[in-house]
């Protein structure tokens, strides 16, 4: 036991809970000094003569003063670190009172402090903690990093918080809705589920009042590396082959035969127990190792021709796939459908159509990559699409009735019983009624055209192409070049056929692509 001033003999503090402050690096610039003093200022009420002790460090923060670390600065730095890791700043935990967890995160590290309000109604420290972020964790969003600091703090002080209610203070307000949030990413959901076994409240606190955690999250820690993956290299050695001479790196003894390799495998701490188990069924004394060896033994022995059979099976599978799979080759102007890979949020992919469109091929690049034009919006698709996501489009209105149906209709019309013979007596009356109806309909059409101010009919005139497009009162008009060499005229979009509009917008999109290049 190591005795500490103010602590009863026979007891000591847990050095692992104060390591984050004890190993605080020496400041290299004003920013580091300001960060350390932020930690000290939070507990200055416990340090007698704090202003005098910290004066050498405060002088480094004055304007136009060169940064120079002197002996006085080092003494003040060590004195404040000792004050932060001893009584009265530190105190023993009282499990009959609630705990306080303060946490913070920066772009490179996280820091957290466990504290408790003592009998003097002041907040005392129970322990400090913090660590550097791994390369993967540095890519987290701000909310995820702040949440990581919270989860790490609870896990680090688990022995204190497992059976007690506590309060979490954070300067990130989004975490205050942690227990009621409904829609978020999977990582935050997993962390929220992990915290459900604890009883706690999350309270937002301004960053200016959370400086003690901010300092621990901005100091330099040892770099955290990802878990090292052990890769096993398997070498196949067949009898009768000539082996190159290799050397034992530890003893520098040349190895000439397979017997030497076998003896080294038996001496290996990993392969030795496996070989012994295969030979006589003996397991090592270590229980965990003894439980793993029977499973590893099944993976240790390699069957003959396994690799060759695997390659043959893969090649055979590829051959069958290539025979059954044909990637279509489209031309410019063809109409296609695009396979829909993603759906909008809130919709089920199973209920959405697999193919969207139609689209028109604007450009054909190498490697079966195409530029598309959306025929509904008449705008080009931004990205290029591979042919494996396209299929030919067939217009549902473009079809011919089956030959059997045509024959049945003709036979039905030629049957005598189905022909209505006109009554000679009523023939003149029917003709008179028909003429009157035609006259009435013609007069109604003339009135409607006169009311609209324009002459509309169903007669179509042949056009060569569309020249221009303009908007008039929110309506599209096209300048049409006629085939009879008459002057071009502006026509509304409903008077223009779809093929002409598609050709016009396709050519417009191709010119835009050429200008970008």
Kinemage of the C-alpha trace (Angstrom):
@kinemage 1
@onewidth
@group {chain A} dominant
@subgroup {mainchain}
@vectorlist {calphas} color= white
{ca unk a 1} P 0.000 0.000 0.000
{ca unk a 2} L 1.120 3.542 -0.743
{ca unk a 3} L 0.096 6.092 1.843
{ca unk a 4} L -1.360 9.366 0.657
{ca unk a 5} L -1.634 12.573 2.706
{ca unk a 6} L -5.075 12.887 4.230
{ca unk a 7} L -5.913 9.202 3.739
{ca unk a 8} L -5.990 6.695 6.551
{ca unk a 9} L -2.920 4.410 6.793
{ca unk a 10} L -3.432 1.068 5.133
{ca unk a 11} L -5.449 2.497 2.225
{ca unk a 12} L -4.326 4.029 -1.076
{ca unk a 13} L -5.735 5.466 -4.246
{ca unk a 14} L -6.149 3.456 -7.434
{ca unk a 15} L -3.366 4.790 -9.666
{ca unk a 16} L -5.177 3.594 -12.799
{ca unk a 17} L -7.977 6.078 -12.058
{ca unk a 18} L -5.533 9.013 -11.850
{ca unk a 19} L -3.168 7.981 -14.643
{ca unk a 20} L -4.792 10.396 -17.126
{ca unk a 21} L -3.615 13.348 -14.997
{ca unk a 22} L -0.356 11.887 -13.682
{ca unk a 23} L 0.875 11.250 -17.235
{ca unk a 24} L -0.309 14.627 -18.537
{ca unk a 25} L 2.367 15.677 -21.078
{ca unk a 26} L 4.437 18.833 -20.646
{ca unk a 27} L 2.782 21.689 -22.606
{ca unk a 28} L 4.546 22.691 -25.823
{ca unk a 29} L 2.606 25.856 -26.620
{ca unk a 30} L 0.090 28.306 -25.211
{ca unk a 31} L -2.836 26.156 -26.306
{ca unk a 32} L -1.579 23.223 -24.232
{ca unk a 33} L -0.989 25.482 -21.204
{ca unk a 34} L -4.502 26.947 -21.499
{ca unk a 35} L -5.989 23.449 -21.715
{ca unk a 36} L -4.129 22.260 -18.582
{ca unk a 37} L -5.093 25.367 -16.636
{ca unk a 38} L -8.720 24.766 -17.616
{ca unk a 39} L -8.530 21.440 -15.791
{ca unk a 40} L -6.841 23.044 -12.778
{ca unk a 41} L -9.224 26.021 -12.589
{ca unk a 42} L -12.201 23.664 -12.220
{ca unk a 43} L -10.771 22.425 -8.892
{ca unk a 44} L -8.896 25.556 -7.777
{ca unk a 45} L -11.138 25.942 -4.737
{ca unk a 46} L -9.405 22.876 -3.232
{ca unk a 47} L -5.833 24.106 -3.833
{ca unk a 48} L -4.481 26.527 -1.254
{ca unk a 49} L -2.580 29.446 -2.830
{ca unk a 50} L -3.617 28.365 -6.324
{ca unk a 51} L -3.061 31.778 -7.925
{ca unk a 52} L 0.515 31.935 -6.650
{ca unk a 53} L 1.314 28.383 -7.711
{ca unk a 54} L -0.105 28.851 -11.229
{ca unk a 55} L 1.416 32.301 -11.809
{ca unk a 56} L 4.430 30.995 -13.848
{ca unk a 57} L 2.004 29.200 -16.179
{ca unk a 58} L -0.304 32.200 -16.428
{ca unk a 59} L 2.636 34.399 -17.478
{ca unk a 60} L 3.088 32.173 -20.531
{ca unk a 61} L -0.385 33.188 -21.696
{ca unk a 62} L 0.266 36.926 -21.710
{ca unk a 63} L 0.231 38.649 -25.075
{ca unk a 64} L 3.487 39.114 -27.028
{ca unk a 65} L 5.357 36.838 -24.614
{ca unk a 66} L 7.587 34.165 -26.181
{ca unk a 67} L 6.831 30.641 -25.027
{ca unk a 68} L 9.730 29.452 -22.855
{ca unk a 69} L 9.372 26.533 -20.463
{ca unk a 70} L 11.434 27.322 -17.362
{ca unk a 71} L 12.166 25.519 -14.090
{ca unk a 72} L 9.476 27.576 -12.325
{ca unk a 73} L 6.953 26.453 -14.943
{ca unk a 74} L 7.942 22.810 -14.437
{ca unk a 75} L 7.650 23.103 -10.649
{ca unk a 76} L 4.207 24.719 -10.938
{ca unk a 77} L 3.150 22.038 -13.413
{ca unk a 78} L 4.211 19.197 -11.109
{ca unk a 79} L 2.673 20.831 -8.028
{ca unk a 80} L -0.712 21.220 -9.717
{ca unk a 81} L -0.653 17.636 -10.991
{ca unk a 82} L 0.043 16.360 -7.484
{ca unk a 83} L -2.793 18.516 -6.129
{ca unk a 84} L -5.235 17.096 -8.673
{ca unk a 85} L -4.324 13.508 -7.765
{ca unk a 86} L -4.487 13.816 -3.963
{ca unk a 87} L -6.879 14.985 -1.308
{ca unk a 88} L -8.920 17.127 -0.956
{ca unk a 89} L -9.531 17.058 -4.752
{ca unk a 90} L -9.743 13.253 -4.609
{ca unk a 91} L -12.214 11.587 -2.323
{ca unk a 92} L -13.436 8.076 -1.552
{ca unk a 93} L -16.715 7.029 -3.168
{ca unk a 94} L -19.870 6.884 -1.079
{ca unk a 95} L -22.216 4.292 -2.602
{ca unk a 96} L -25.164 5.771 -0.730
{ca unk a 97} L -24.972 8.952 -2.824
{ca unk a 98} L -25.437 9.443 -6.582
{ca unk a 99} L -22.393 9.772 -8.831
{ca unk a 100} L -21.616 12.347 -11.511
{ca unk a 101} L -20.039 11.453 -14.870
{ca unk a 102} L -18.648 14.256 -17.028
{ca unk a 103} L -17.418 13.432 -20.523
{ca unk a 104} L -16.174 15.186 -23.633
{ca unk a 105} L -14.662 14.309 -27.000
{ca unk a 106} L -12.389 16.036 -29.476
{ca unk a 107} L -11.270 14.998 -32.921
{ca unk a 108} L -8.351 12.969 -31.553
{ca unk a 109} L -9.244 11.756 -28.017
{ca unk a 110} L -11.949 11.386 -25.385
{ca unk a 111} L -11.881 12.325 -21.685
{ca unk a 112} L -14.138 11.632 -18.721
{ca unk a 113} L -14.252 12.278 -14.961
{ca unk a 114} L -16.175 10.471 -12.217
{ca unk a 115} L -17.056 12.694 -9.285
{ca unk a 116} L -19.428 12.941 -6.336
{ca unk a 117} L -20.753 15.665 -4.073
{ca unk a 118} L -19.198 15.215 -0.649
{ca unk a 119} L -20.341 16.099 2.835
{ca unk a 120} L -19.050 19.650 2.296
{ca unk a 121} L -21.525 20.069 -0.637
{ca unk a 122} L -18.608 20.319 -3.088
{ca unk a 123} L -17.875 18.137 -6.083
{ca unk a 124} L -14.895 15.826 -5.461
{ca unk a 125} L -13.131 13.610 -7.987
{ca unk a 126} L -13.350 9.821 -7.759
{ca unk a 127} L -11.291 9.115 -10.874
{ca unk a 128} L -10.026 10.441 -14.208
{ca unk a 129} L -9.986 8.669 -17.554
{ca unk a 130} L -9.317 9.159 -21.226
{ca unk a 131} L -7.714 7.679 -24.303
{ca unk a 132} L -6.851 8.456 -27.902
{ca unk a 133} L -9.235 7.615 -30.740
{ca unk a 134} L -8.432 4.854 -33.177
{ca unk a 135} L -8.127 5.714 -36.892
{ca unk a 136} L -11.629 4.322 -37.487
{ca unk a 137} L -13.131 6.276 -34.575
{ca unk a 138} L -11.691 9.516 -35.931
{ca unk a 139} L -14.030 9.108 -38.897
{ca unk a 140} L -17.115 9.118 -36.645
{ca unk a 141} L -19.478 12.072 -36.694
{ca unk a 142} L -19.424 14.573 -33.811
{ca unk a 143} L -22.482 12.979 -32.193
{ca unk a 144} L -20.958 9.512 -32.482
{ca unk a 145} L -17.674 10.654 -30.908
{ca unk a 146} L -19.512 12.331 -28.024
{ca unk a 147} L -21.596 9.194 -27.582
{ca unk a 148} L -18.401 7.100 -27.644
{ca unk a 149} L -17.003 9.208 -24.786
{ca unk a 150} L -20.198 8.635 -22.808
{ca unk a 151} L -20.218 4.858 -23.353
{ca unk a 152} L -16.488 4.566 -22.623
{ca unk a 153} L -16.890 6.527 -19.385
{ca unk a 154} L -19.719 4.302 -18.160
{ca unk a 155} L -17.761 1.158 -19.041
{ca unk a 156} L -14.576 2.497 -17.400
{ca unk a 157} L -16.367 3.314 -14.116
{ca unk a 158} L -18.724 0.311 -14.286
{ca unk a 159} L -17.922 -0.901 -10.752
{ca unk a 160} L -19.188 2.403 -9.324
{ca unk a 161} L -22.218 2.867 -11.589
{ca unk a 162} L -23.588 -0.664 -11.959
{ca unk a 163} L -25.990 -0.482 -8.986
{ca unk a 164} L -26.257 3.278 -8.425
{ca unk a 165} L -28.145 6.029 -10.166
{ca unk a 166} L -25.902 8.704 -11.680
{ca unk a 167} L -26.022 11.869 -13.762
{ca unk a 168} L -24.137 12.401 -17.015
{ca unk a 169} L -23.017 15.914 -17.962
{ca unk a 170} L -22.109 16.596 -21.599
{ca unk a 171} L -21.623 19.703 -23.704
{ca unk a 172} L -23.291 18.018 -26.713
{ca unk a 173} L -27.009 18.773 -26.481
{ca unk a 174} L -28.036 16.037 -28.934
{ca unk a 175} L -27.229 13.386 -26.317
{ca unk a 176} L -29.941 14.682 -23.990
{ca unk a 177} L -32.501 12.898 -26.235
{ca unk a 178} L -30.556 9.644 -26.081
{ca unk a 179} L -33.218 7.695 -24.194
{ca unk a 180} L -36.162 8.956 -26.291
{ca unk a 181} L -34.679 9.109 -29.803
{ca unk a 182} L -36.455 6.889 -32.352
{ca unk a 183} L -34.693 7.182 -35.706
{ca unk a 184} L -30.897 7.084 -35.789
{ca unk a 185} L -28.043 4.980 -37.153
{ca unk a 186} L -27.272 1.446 -36.028
{ca unk a 187} L -24.141 2.341 -34.040
{ca unk a 188} L -25.995 4.772 -31.754
{ca unk a 189} L -28.831 2.262 -31.348
{ca unk a 190} L -26.397 -0.436 -30.187
{ca unk a 191} L -24.810 1.926 -27.682
{ca unk a 192} L -28.222 3.056 -26.426
{ca unk a 193} L -29.236 -0.569 -25.879
{ca unk a 194} L -25.988 -1.188 -24.032
{ca unk a 195} L -26.775 1.661 -21.607
{ca unk a 196} L -30.284 0.457 -20.803
{ca unk a 197} L -28.999 -1.631 -17.890
{ca unk a 198} L -27.969 1.564 -16.056
{ca unk a 199} L -30.070 4.191 -14.301
{ca unk a 200} L -28.952 7.671 -15.317
{ca unk a 201} L -30.013 11.113 -16.526
{ca unk a 202} L -28.289 13.113 -19.266
{ca unk a 203} L -27.949 16.859 -18.664
{ca unk a 204} L -26.486 19.405 -21.059
{ca unk a 205} L -23.763 21.684 -19.714
{ca unk a 206} L -22.021 24.512 -21.552
{ca unk a 207} L -18.502 23.831 -22.752
{ca unk a 208} L -17.164 26.712 -20.611
{ca unk a 209} L -18.308 24.754 -17.526
{ca unk a 210} L -16.934 21.445 -18.785
{ca unk a 211} L -13.249 22.419 -19.013
{ca unk a 212} L -11.946 19.579 -16.830
{ca unk a 213} L -13.130 16.992 -19.371
{ca unk a 214} L -12.165 19.161 -22.308
{ca unk a 215} L -8.541 19.188 -21.109
{ca unk a 216} L -8.452 15.395 -20.840
{ca unk a 217} L -9.916 15.048 -24.340
{ca unk a 218} L -7.328 17.366 -25.919
{ca unk a 219} L -4.111 16.054 -24.350
{ca unk a 220} L -1.842 13.694 -26.278
{ca unk a 221} L -2.257 9.975 -25.575
{ca unk a 222} L -0.485 6.957 -26.910
{ca unk a 223} L -1.872 6.121 -30.325
{ca unk a 224} L -4.596 3.476 -30.297
{ca unk a 225} L -4.071 0.888 -33.033
{ca unk a 226} L -6.663 -1.463 -34.442
{ca unk a 227} L -6.608 -5.042 -33.244
{ca unk a 228} L -3.791 -6.901 -34.950
{ca unk a 229} L -5.007 -9.720 -37.147
{ca unk a 230} L -2.925 -12.894 -37.164
{ca unk a 231} L -2.626 -14.411 -40.628
{ca unk a 232} L -1.486 -18.007 -41.042
{ca unk a 233} L 0.486 -18.907 -44.146
{ca unk a 234} L 0.139 -22.522 -45.297
{ca unk a 235} L 2.859 -23.968 -47.546
{ca unk a 236} L 2.408 -27.260 -49.403
{ca unk a 237} L 5.554 -29.404 -49.560
{ca unk a 238} L 5.383 -32.587 -51.609
{ca unk a 239} L 7.845 -35.478 -51.196
{ca unk a 240} L 10.546 -35.652 -53.810
{ca unk a 241} L 10.720 -31.913 -54.454
{ca unk a 242} L 13.993 -30.047 -54.120
{ca unk a 243} L 13.831 -27.614 -51.214
{ca unk a 244} L 15.806 -24.414 -50.976
{ca unk a 245} L 18.053 -24.129 -47.956
{ca unk a 246} L 16.411 -22.028 -45.208
{ca unk a 247} L 17.811 -20.732 -41.924
{ca unk a 248} L 16.456 -20.705 -38.403
{ca unk a 249} L 16.405 -16.969 -37.550
{ca unk a 250} L 16.917 -17.583 -33.820
{ca unk a 251} L 19.876 -20.006 -33.871
{ca unk a 252} L 21.170 -19.376 -37.400
{ca unk a 253} L 21.244 -23.145 -37.972
{ca unk a 254} L 20.757 -24.226 -41.607
{ca unk a 255} L 17.853 -26.624 -42.224
{ca unk a 256} L 18.335 -29.253 -44.875
{ca unk a 257} L 15.556 -31.874 -44.562
{ca unk a 258} L 11.876 -32.375 -43.826
{ca unk a 259} L 12.835 -34.027 -40.516
{ca unk a 260} L 14.293 -30.713 -39.351
{ca unk a 261} L 11.049 -28.941 -40.307
{ca unk a 262} L 9.027 -31.592 -38.446
{ca unk a 263} L 11.135 -31.191 -35.314
{ca unk a 264} L 10.721 -27.423 -35.387
{ca unk a 265} L 6.948 -27.825 -35.693
{ca unk a 266} L 6.945 -30.056 -32.597
{ca unk a 267} L 8.952 -27.399 -30.709
{ca unk a 268} L 6.555 -24.628 -31.786
{ca unk a 269} L 4.314 -23.565 -28.842
{ca unk a 270} L 1.299 -23.388 -31.172
{ca unk a 271} L 1.721 -26.451 -33.439
{ca unk a 272} L 3.415 -28.670 -30.852
{ca unk a 273} L 0.268 -29.481 -28.795
{ca unk a 274} L -1.700 -30.122 -32.011
{ca unk a 275} L 0.888 -32.622 -33.289
{ca unk a 276} L 1.015 -34.338 -29.885
{ca unk a 277} L -2.785 -34.651 -29.843
{ca unk a 278} L -2.778 -36.148 -33.342
{ca unk a 279} L -0.128 -38.697 -32.409
{ca unk a 280} L -1.261 -39.951 -29.004
{ca unk a 281} L -4.386 -37.937 -28.054
{ca unk a 282} L -2.697 -36.017 -25.202
{ca unk a 283} L -4.039 -32.558 -24.332
{ca unk a 284} L -2.107 -29.772 -22.550
{ca unk a 285} L -2.780 -28.788 -18.937
{ca unk a 286} L -4.187 -25.373 -19.888
{ca unk a 287} L -7.994 -25.795 -19.924
{ca unk a 288} L -8.692 -23.104 -22.539
{ca unk a 289} L -6.000 -24.439 -24.817
{ca unk a 290} L -7.216 -28.020 -24.297
{ca unk a 291} L -10.766 -27.043 -25.326
{ca unk a 292} L -9.565 -25.357 -28.537
{ca unk a 293} L -7.174 -28.057 -29.776
{ca unk a 294} L -9.797 -30.637 -30.934
{ca unk a 295} L -11.423 -28.024 -33.169
{ca unk a 296} L -8.091 -26.709 -34.482
{ca unk a 297} L -7.000 -30.266 -35.256
{ca unk a 298} L -9.795 -30.634 -37.819
{ca unk a 299} L -8.498 -27.514 -39.536
{ca unk a 300} L -4.855 -28.570 -39.313
{ca unk a 301} L -4.930 -31.570 -41.635
{ca unk a 302} L -5.310 -30.608 -45.287
{ca unk a 303} L -6.975 -33.001 -47.710
{ca unk a 304} L -5.165 -33.799 -50.951
{ca unk a 305} L -6.207 -31.931 -54.103
{ca unk a 306} L -8.440 -29.552 -52.100
{ca unk a 307} L -7.068 -26.426 -53.757
{ca unk a 308} L -7.158 -27.980 -57.238
{ca unk a 309} L -10.769 -29.124 -56.861
{ca unk a 310} L -11.785 -25.702 -55.576
{ca unk a 311} L -10.271 -23.941 -58.608
{ca unk a 312} L -11.924 -26.443 -60.983
{ca unk a 313} L -15.316 -25.859 -59.349
{ca unk a 314} L -14.937 -22.085 -59.636
{ca unk a 315} L -13.945 -22.326 -63.297
{ca unk a 316} L -16.881 -24.627 -64.035
{ca unk a 317} L -19.300 -22.265 -62.301
{ca unk a 318} L -17.922 -19.317 -64.281
{ca unk a 319} L -18.307 -21.198 -67.561
{ca unk a 320} L -21.984 -21.983 -66.906
{ca unk a 321} L -22.641 -18.399 -65.842
{ca unk a 322} L -21.051 -16.956 -68.991
{ca unk a 323} L -23.148 -19.245 -71.186
{ca unk a 324} L -26.442 -18.223 -69.616
{ca unk a 325} L -25.618 -14.540 -69.222
{ca unk a 326} L -25.677 -12.193 -72.197
{ca unk a 327} L -25.085 -8.494 -71.710
{ca unk a 328} L -27.189 -6.593 -74.277
{ca unk a 329} L -25.526 -4.175 -76.633
{ca unk a 330} L -27.677 -1.072 -77.158
{ca unk a 331} L -27.407 1.652 -79.775
{ca unk a 332} L -27.877 5.405 -79.541
{ca unk a 333} L -31.586 6.201 -79.641
{ca unk a 334} L -32.780 2.868 -78.240
{ca unk a 335} L -35.365 2.941 -75.483
{ca unk a 336} L -34.440 1.047 -72.317
{ca unk a 337} L -35.554 0.449 -68.709
{ca unk a 338} L -33.242 1.055 -65.735
{ca unk a 339} L -33.048 -1.387 -62.823
{ca unk a 340} L -33.901 0.389 -59.562
{ca unk a 341} L -31.249 -0.392 -56.932
{ca unk a 342} L -32.403 2.019 -54.223
{ca unk a 343} L -35.806 3.125 -52.966
{ca unk a 344} L -36.921 6.169 -51.037
{ca unk a 345} L -36.818 6.106 -47.259
{ca unk a 346} L -40.058 4.777 -45.853
{ca unk a 347} L -40.871 2.585 -48.868
{ca unk a 348} L -40.370 -1.160 -49.171
{ca unk a 349} L -38.144 -2.387 -51.965
{ca unk a 350} L -40.283 -5.499 -52.322
{ca unk a 351} L -43.361 -3.384 -53.187
{ca unk a 352} L -41.611 -0.953 -55.534
{ca unk a 353} L -41.201 -1.665 -59.278
{ca unk a 354} L -37.840 -3.212 -60.133
{ca unk a 355} L -37.501 -1.279 -63.403
{ca unk a 356} L -38.065 2.423 -64.053
{ca unk a 357} L -38.250 4.338 -67.280
{ca unk a 358} L -38.389 4.538 -70.142
{ca unk a 359} L -35.016 6.105 -70.985
{ca unk a 360} L -33.321 6.845 -74.282
{ca unk a 361} L -29.655 6.080 -75.057
{ca unk a 362} L -27.798 9.360 -75.521
{ca unk a 363} L -24.221 8.153 -75.728
{ca unk a 364} L -22.437 4.813 -75.931
{ca unk a 365} L -19.025 4.687 -74.283
{ca unk a 366} L -16.554 1.846 -74.128
{ca unk a 367} L -17.036 -1.104 -71.759
{ca unk a 368} L -20.832 -1.078 -72.243
{ca unk a 369} L -21.395 2.189 -70.376
{ca unk a 370} L -24.247 4.444 -71.500
{ca unk a 371} L -25.550 7.957 -70.948
{ca unk a 372} L -29.347 8.056 -70.598
{ca unk a 373} L -32.128 10.574 -71.183
{ca unk a 374} L -35.250 10.378 -69.028
{ca unk a 375} L -38.187 10.412 -71.451
{ca unk a 376} L -40.630 11.574 -68.751
{ca unk a 377} L -38.696 14.664 -67.671
{ca unk a 378} L -36.652 14.961 -70.915
{ca unk a 379} L -33.517 15.507 -68.842
{ca unk a 380} L -30.287 13.475 -68.971
{ca unk a 381} L -29.294 11.200 -66.102
{ca unk a 382} L -26.233 12.594 -64.318
{ca unk a 383} L -24.215 9.381 -63.980
{ca unk a 384} L -23.255 6.792 -66.578
{ca unk a 385} L -25.038 3.410 -66.387
{ca unk a 386} L -23.599 -0.044 -67.153
{ca unk a 387} L -25.463 -2.387 -69.481
{ca unk a 388} L -26.057 -4.954 -66.721
{ca unk a 389} L -28.632 -2.558 -65.215
{ca unk a 390} L -30.508 -1.996 -68.485
{ca unk a 391} L -33.008 -3.947 -70.545
{ca unk a 392} L -34.885 -3.176 -73.748
{ca unk a 393} L -38.138 -1.248 -73.420
{ca unk a 394} L -41.254 -2.357 -75.271
{ca unk a 395} L -44.069 0.154 -75.675
{ca unk a 396} L -47.281 -1.443 -74.319
{ca unk a 397} L -49.331 0.470 -76.928
{ca unk a 398} L -47.297 -0.923 -79.810
{ca unk a 399} L -48.737 -4.388 -80.434
{ca unk a 400} L -50.572 -6.415 -83.059
{ca unk a 401} L -53.627 -8.515 -82.227
{ca unk a 402} L -53.131 -12.277 -82.559
{ca unk a 403} L -53.948 -13.757 -86.009
{ca unk a 404} L -56.601 -16.042 -84.527
{ca unk a 405} L -58.417 -13.034 -83.070
{ca unk a 406} L -58.433 -11.273 -86.466
{ca unk a 407} L -59.866 -14.324 -88.185
{ca unk a 408} L -62.548 -14.720 -85.514
{ca unk a 409} L -63.614 -11.064 -85.930
{ca unk a 410} L -63.801 -11.364 -89.694
{ca unk a 411} L -65.852 -14.545 -89.441
{ca unk a 412} L -68.124 -12.914 -86.900
{ca unk a 413} L -68.785 -9.936 -89.192
{ca unk a 414} L -69.516 -12.196 -92.199
{ca unk a 415} L -72.143 -14.336 -90.458
{ca unk a 416} L -75.658 -13.617 -91.870
{ca unk a 417} L -77.306 -13.672 -88.508
{ca unk a 418} L -75.096 -10.865 -87.207
{ca unk a 419} L -75.789 -8.401 -90.045
{ca unk a 420} L -78.635 -5.964 -89.365
{ca unk a 421} L -80.619 -5.428 -92.557
{ca unk a 422} L -82.063 -1.875 -92.814
{ca unk a 423} L -85.832 -1.375 -93.001
{ca unk a 424} L -86.702 0.415 -96.275
{ca unk a 425} L -89.568 2.273 -94.621
{ca unk a 426} L -87.363 3.724 -91.888
{ca unk a 427} L -84.284 4.287 -94.071
{ca unk a 428} L -85.134 7.847 -95.051
{ca unk a 429} L -85.955 8.761 -91.441
{ca unk a 430} L -82.591 7.414 -90.253
{ca unk a 431} L -80.731 9.349 -92.950
{ca unk a 432} L -82.510 12.571 -92.020
{ca unk a 433} L -81.694 12.075 -88.313
{ca unk a 434} L -78.047 11.382 -89.154
{ca unk a 435} L -77.734 14.561 -91.236
{ca unk a 436} L -79.313 16.628 -88.458
{ca unk a 437} L -76.892 15.191 -85.863
{ca unk a 438} L -73.895 15.921 -88.098
{ca unk a 439} L -75.037 19.509 -88.663
{ca unk a 440} L -75.543 20.038 -84.939
{ca unk a 441} L -72.124 18.572 -84.049
{ca unk a 442} L -70.435 20.694 -86.715
{ca unk a 443} L -72.042 23.867 -85.405
{ca unk a 444} L -71.003 22.979 -81.833
{ca unk a 445} L -67.392 22.430 -82.987
{ca unk a 446} L -67.349 25.787 -84.797
{ca unk a 447} L -68.634 27.531 -81.687
{ca unk a 448} L -65.986 25.861 -79.481
{ca unk a 449} L -63.167 26.784 -81.849
{ca unk a 450} L -64.397 30.353 -82.107
{ca unk a 451} L -64.561 30.601 -78.306
{ca unk a 452} L -60.998 29.302 -77.955
{ca unk a 453} L -59.716 31.698 -80.590
{ca unk a 454} L -57.867 29.024 -82.541
{ca unk a 455} L -58.711 26.301 -85.069
{ca unk a 456} L -58.085 22.817 -83.708
{ca unk a 457} L -58.359 19.654 -85.777
{ca unk a 458} L -56.983 16.152 -85.688
{ca unk a 459} L -55.066 16.533 -88.932
{ca unk a 460} L -51.277 16.034 -88.580
{ca unk a 461} L -48.681 17.722 -90.808
{ca unk a 462} L -45.264 16.239 -91.491
{ca unk a 463} L -42.347 17.996 -89.792
{ca unk a 464} L -38.603 17.587 -90.199
{ca unk a 465} L -37.371 18.541 -86.722
{ca unk a 466} L -37.722 20.948 -83.803
{ca unk a 467} L -35.494 24.013 -83.820
{ca unk a 468} L -36.045 25.839 -80.525
{ca unk a 469} L -37.929 25.711 -77.225
{ca unk a 470} L -39.460 28.541 -75.210
{ca unk a 471} L -41.843 28.957 -72.315
{ca unk a 472} L -44.953 31.127 -72.628
{ca unk a 473} L -47.113 31.553 -69.501
{ca unk a 474} L -45.684 28.365 -68.005
{ca unk a 475} L -46.329 26.310 -71.148
{ca unk a 476} L -43.815 24.781 -73.573
{ca unk a 477} L -43.760 25.864 -77.225
{ca unk a 478} L -41.540 24.376 -79.934
{ca unk a 479} L -40.359 26.008 -83.159
{ca unk a 480} L -41.245 23.407 -85.835
{ca unk a 481} L -39.553 23.105 -89.238
{ca unk a 482} L -42.129 21.759 -91.714
{ca unk a 483} L -41.470 19.295 -94.519
{ca unk a 484} L -43.279 21.404 -97.172
{ca unk a 485} L -40.594 24.152 -96.790
{ca unk a 486} L -43.069 26.581 -95.263
{ca unk a 487} L -41.951 29.050 -92.618
{ca unk a 488} L -41.277 27.512 -89.150
{ca unk a 489} L -44.021 28.145 -86.629
{ca unk a 490} L -44.307 27.954 -82.846
{ca unk a 491} L -46.546 25.109 -81.726
{ca unk a 492} L -47.642 24.062 -78.185
{ca unk a 493} L -46.220 20.826 -76.845
{ca unk a 494} L -49.487 18.904 -77.174
{ca unk a 495} L -49.408 19.487 -80.961
{ca unk a 496} L -45.913 17.948 -81.260
{ca unk a 497} L -45.355 14.190 -81.447
{ca unk a 498} L -43.262 12.419 -78.822
{ca unk a 499} L -40.512 11.177 -81.220
{ca unk a 500} L -39.788 14.777 -82.309
{ca unk a 501} L -39.549 15.951 -78.686
{ca unk a 502} L -37.273 13.040 -77.730
{ca unk a 503} L -34.972 13.680 -80.690
{ca unk a 504} L -34.794 17.412 -79.873
{ca unk a 505} L -33.921 16.934 -76.180
{ca unk a 506} L -31.486 14.088 -76.948
{ca unk a 507} L -29.519 16.265 -79.327
{ca unk a 508} L -29.590 19.113 -76.807
{ca unk a 509} L -28.170 16.821 -74.091
{ca unk a 510} L -25.393 15.544 -76.398
{ca unk a 511} L -24.266 19.099 -77.161
{ca unk a 512} L -24.166 19.848 -73.433
{ca unk a 513} L -21.933 16.801 -72.841
{ca unk a 514} L -19.523 17.873 -75.582
{ca unk a 515} L -19.186 21.363 -74.060
{ca unk a 516} L -18.303 19.871 -70.650
{ca unk a 517} L -15.451 17.887 -72.157
